[in-house]
Amino acid sequence: MKPMNLLYIFADQWRAHGIGAAGEDPVLTPNMDAFAAESMSCTNAVSTYPLCSPHRASLLTGKYPQSCGMWTNCKIGLDEVVMLRPQEVTISDVLHEAGYDTGYIGKWHLDGSEENFHASPSSGARYWDAYTPPGERRHHFDYWLSYGAMDKHLEPHYWKDTCEPIYPGKWSPEFETDAAIEYLEQRKNDNPFCLFLSWNPPHPPYDMVPERYMELYEGKELPFRENVPEEWKQDPSYLKKRQEYFAAISGLDENFGRLMDFLKEKGLMENTLIVLSADHGDCMGSHGRYGKNIWYEESIRIPLYFHGPGIPAGESDVLFASQDHMPTLLQLLGVSQPDTIEGRCLGDWIRKEETEGEPEHAYLCMFPGMPELVNPYRKLGMNPKSFGWRGIRTKTHTYVVDLGCTPGDKPKRLLYDNEADPFQMNPKELGPETPEAVHYDGILREYLERLNDPFLL
């Protein structure tokens, strides 16, 4: 029997609510909706650490973010270089060894930012960006068309196998989808393939989206989530950003449809495991916030759809976290697991097979990671990794211990009943001695000890 291919498509800062199939955001995604109707939708998929680099490292290694050194984004300005170490075992390393052709297209954001090492990198990479040269830091992705971290969606750049950047002059998802189709079309052997396609939008800047997608929403009434403050609903700046966010997702949908049409035309759907997902969400006005890095559902919940041989259409409410992607993908592909994995194999739930041992909770985390947050702790001789927030997500509740990101912040414990209060507008603030806090602190402490997490619970 021929091994199954893997096509893993994920967007940056795309929340689970932002697809028509979810029935929540008023976003137009007909191609994704059709795909979702034929796929297994994971309705409790969460980003363990709702930030780009930590989720990506966890996704590829099957380890918790801090276990692979990814306690914040790959960036400049810290007193240590944050990057995915060459010694980590990734899914691409495993599948390369198993005989797969491997490729990566789009945003990487897992290499050390080049300005940590050179004031003027020969690649031209600036700020958080990086060119990853051929070799061990690519983790056996044989085909490479990528960049570190760059948010010029309408004027993107990429590197292949030299430090000379490529400027395609196209909206980044369109160019990357072109490249994915070209990669698949030009393959000249019968090896199975593993292709990761990483779109940057709808990550901000929100206004870098082609006008034709903005026009889809002109004159349309776009209902708000209940947790968007009233004053935001009257703010023209917010209304424009919200339209841009939805427009970018519709642009992704068009390119997703092009890619699915190609797979159908070439007869590749029948033997390919296709996954559609994201690295984290975006509050996009909920709770009076933009962005991620917070425990709210709009930030931590991600779309996650599986389509392929042996996978029925439907929904699974199994708790699915960042570190569970790699082991689950390998299980569905029938490839042996490396002993480095910390996540769970959830393929039985994706295939809707009767099984035991369903996870009861997922661990969530955030560390103060920007230089302006880290340095005040360092000056006081304190470990910034001991602060931030940590949490537990069950199918019905979210529990958070928040120590803040500034020395002297007052600790707080919050419990959200996501069934009774789905928009998380009325958390219960707990004292450390209350029965609920004692219960959840016990679960959280087990994670902290297992992960050597220095959080001061």
N, C-alpha and C positions, 0 to 999 in steps of 0.2 A: 504494500500500500504506500502510495507516494506521501511523504510528509506534508503537513499542512503549512501554507504560507502564513505570515503575520504582517498585517498592515495596521499600524497604531497611529491614529490621528488625534492630536490634541491641541487645544487652543489655550492662550494665556489669559487668565482673569475672566473666564467665561463661567458664569454661575449656573447651577443646575436648573434654575428657574427660567433661563434664557433660551428656551427652545419651545416651539409651539406645542410639541408633544407633551410637555409638562403641564400645560394648561394654566400657567401662572403669568409670566410676562407676556405683554401683547407684541410678540416678536414674530416676524414672518420667516419661517424656515420650512418650506414645503418638502425639500429634498431630504432634510434630516428627519422630518416627521414621517415620511414614507419609510426611511431606513429604520427608525425607532419602532414602527408598527411591525416590522419583521425581525426585531431583535429582542434580547433580554435586557431590560432596563433595570439598573441597580438604583433604587430610590433612596438608599441610605449610604451612598458613596460620599466619603469625606476626605478632605485634604488634612493629613496629620498635622502639618505645619503649613498654614495657608499663605505661602510665599513661594516665589518661583523656584529658586535653586534648591531649597530643602525638599520640596515635593519631587522635583525632577530626579534628584539623587536617590530618594527613597523609591520612586517608581522603578528606576533602572537597576538598583541593587537588591531590592527586597529587604532593605534594612531601615530601621528608624532613622530620621534625619541626623540626629546627633551621633548615632553609631558610626556614620560615615563622615563625621566631621563637619556636617553642613548645618551649623547652628544659626546661620543667617545667609543672606544672598552673597554670591561671589561679587566682591566690590573692592574699591580702594579706600584708604583712610583708616583701616583698622591696624592693630598691632600684630596681626597675624594674617596670612594669606588663606582665604577660604576657597577651597576647590575640591572637586571630586578626585581623590587620590588614584593614581594609576594602579595601585595594589588592590583596589576594590574589584570585586567580581560582579560584572553587570550582565544583564540579559543578552546583550550583544556579544559579550565574551563567550557565554555559554552556547548561544546559537551558532556562532562562528565555528566553535569546536565541533558542533553537531552537523556541520556541512552546509549551513545556510549562507547565502549571499546577504550581506547586511548593508543598510544604507541609512543615513540620517540627513534630513533636509529641514532647514529652518533654525529657529532659536535654540541654542544649546545652554548657555548661561551656567555651565558647570566647570569651566576652566578658570584658573587664576587670572584676574584682570591684568592685562599686560603692563599697565602703568604702575603696578606693584613692583615690577622688575626693571622697566626701562622708562625714562622720562619721555622719550620719543620713539616708540616702537616702530620698527621698519614696516610693519603691516599697516600702520596708520590707525590702529585701534586706539580709541580714547575713552577715558572715564572708566566705566565698568566693562567695556568691550574687550574681546580677545579673539585672536586667530589661534586656533588649535592645529598645530602642524601634524603631518602624518606621524604615527607612532603610538606609544602606549596610552597617551592621554585621550585618544579617540576610542579606546576600548573596543577594538576590532570592528568598528563601523568602517567597512571597506570603501563605500561610496560616501563622499562628504561634500555637502554644500551648506555651509552654516556660518554662524557668527556667534559671538558671546552674548552681549546684551546691547541692543540697539533699537531705539523706538522711533525711527523715521519710516513709518509704514509706507508712505508714498514715495520715498527715495531710499530704498534699502540698499544695503551692501552685503556681500557674502565672500567667503573664501573657499576655495577648493584645496588644492595640494601645494600651492605656493602662497607667499605672503602678499601677493598682488591682489587687491580687492576687486570684486566684480560688482558693477553698478548696472542692474538690468533696466532701470527706469520704469518699473511696474509696481503696482500695489503688491506688497509682499506676499499675501496669500495667493494671489493670482500667479505670480512668478513661481512660487514654491509648488503649487499644484501642477503647473506646466512641467516643472522639473521632475516631479514624482511620476507623472505620466510618461515622460521621456525615459526616465530610468527603467520603468517597467517594460516599456515598449522595446528598448534596445538590449535587454538581457538576451544573451546568446547561449545559455545553457539551461539544463533542466533542474538545477539545484533549487530547493525551496528558497524563498526570499523572506527577509525580515526588514521592513521599511518603517522607520519612524518619521512622521511628518508633523512638524511643530510650528503652528501658526502663532504669530505674536498678537494681532488683534483678537478680541476687543480691548486688550491692554491699552492704557492711555499712552500718549495723547489721544483723546477720543476723537479729535477733529481731523485726524489723518485717515479719512475714509472717502472713497470715490463718491461724487455727487449723485450718481445714479442709484446708489443704495439709500441715500438720504431722501431721495424723491419718493421712495416707497412709502414713507411715513408722512408725507406732506398732507395736511388737512385731515389727518386721521385722529380720532379720539383714542388716547392711550391711557387706560386706567392705571392708577397708582397702587402699589402695595400699601397695606393699611399702616405700616410702620414708617412711612415717609412723612415727615413733619409738614403741617399745613403751610408753613411759610415757604418751604422748598417748592411746593406745588405752584407757587406764584412767581418763582424766581426764573427769569428768562435764561440765565446762564445754566442753571440746572436742567431746565427743559431741553436746551440744546444738547447738552452732554448726554442726556438720556436718549434722545433721538439718535445721536451719533453712535452710542453704545449698541442700540438695537440695529442700526444700519450696518455696522461692522459685522454683526452676527449674521445678518441677511447676506452680506457679501461672502462670508465663510460658507453659508449654505449653498450659494450658487456654485462655488468652487468644489464643495463636497459633491454636489450633483454631477459635475463634470467628471470627477474621479470615479464615482460609482458607475456612470455610463461607460467609461472606458473599461472597467473591470467586467461589466456585463458583456460588452462587445467582444472582449478577448477570452471570455469563458473562465475568468479567474475567480468569480464569486463562489463557485462550487467548492473550491478547495483552499479558501483563504479565511483565516480568522481576522475579522475586521473589528477594531475597537475605536469608538469615538468618545473623547473625554476632554478634560481640561486639567490644569494644575491647581487651580483654586478659583474662587468666585470673586464677586465685587459687590459691595453693599449698594452702590449706585443709588444713594439717597435714603436707603433704609436706615433707621436710627440716626438720621442726620449725618451720614458719613458717605464718603467715597472709599473705594479700595478694599483692601484685604487685611490680613494679619490680626484679625479679631475673631472671636468665637461665634459670632452670629451665623445663622444658617446661610445667609446670602454670601458669606465669605468662605465658609468651610465646605459647603456642599457643592459637589461637582457633577456634571452630566457624566454618565458612564453607561455605554451601550455595547453589548457584545453580539456579534453576528457571525455565524459560521456553521460548519458541519456539526450536527449533534446538539446545537443550541436552539431551543424552542423560542418562539416569540412570547413575550409576557413581561412580568415584573418580578423582581426579587427584592425583598426588604432586608437582606442580609447586610450587616454592618461591614463595609468595605473601605479600608483605609489605604493610604499611599503605599505602604510597604507590602500590601497584599497583591499589588499588580503583578510583579515579576513571578512570584510562585504560582499564581493563578494562571498566568499566560503559559508558563512552562507546563503546567498540569494539563491545560487544554490542548497544547501542542504535542503532548506525550513525550516530553523531553525531561531527562533526569534533573533533579534539583541539586544545586551546590549546597554544601553544609554551612555556607555563610548566611543563608537567608534567615531573617527574623520574622517575616510576615507569614500570613496564613494562605494555604491553598484553598480557594473558595470555588474551584471549578464545579464541584458537585452542586452547589447552589445555583451556579450559572446554567448548568444543564438541567436543573430542576429534578435532580435525583435525590431520593430519600437518603438522609445521612444524619449523623449525630455530631455533637461538638460545635454547634453554631456559636459564634462569638457573642458574648453578652454586652460587650462595651468596647469602645475604641478610645485610644489615648490621643489627646490634642496638646499642642505646645506652641509657645512663642517666646523667643529670647530677645532682649534689647540688642539690636544689631547695628544700628547706625553709629558712626563715630561720636556724634554729639550725645548719644545715649550711653555709649560704652565708657567714654572718658571720665565722666563724673564718678562712676563707680571705681575706676582704676585709681583715680586720685585719692580716694578714701581707702585704698587697699582692699577693696571689695571685689568679688567675682561677679561681673554682670550676668554671667550665665546662671546665676542663682536666682535671678529675678524674671520679670516678664509675667506670663501667666501659663498655667497648665490646666488641663481639663479632662473630663470624661464625657463621652457621648454614648448614650444608649439609644435604643429605638424610640424611646419616649421622652428622655430628659437630656439636658446638657448641664453639667456641673463644672464650675470654673473657680479656681483659686487665683486671684489676680494680685500680684505683689507690686504692680506698676513698673514703670520704666525710668523712674527718677528716684534717687535716694531720698528716703523719707516719705514716699507714697504710702498711704494707709492701706493695709491689706484688706481684701474683701473676698467673701465666698458667696457665689451666686448660683441659684438653682432655677433652671427654666423647665417648665412642664410644656413640652413642645406639642402635646396633643391638645391640652386645654387652652394653650396660648401659642398658637403656631407662628405668630409674628414676634414672639419673644419680647413683648412690651411690658410684662409684669413679672420680673424675676423676684424670687424670694431671697432676701439677703439673710445669710445664716451666720450664727456664731459658731466658733470652732467646736463647741461642746454639744451642739444640737445633734440629735440622732442621725439626721440626713447627712450632715457634714462628717460625722464620725464614720458613717458607712462609706461615703464616696472618698474620703481621705484615705481610708484603708485600701481601696482599689488603686487610687492614685499612687500611694506609697509603694505598692508592689511594682508599678511601672518605673518609678523613679529609681528604685534599688536595682532593678533588672538592667536599666539603661545607664546606670552611673550618672544620673541627672542630678546636679548639685542644687536643684531648686529647694528653697528654704520653706518647706511645707510646715 
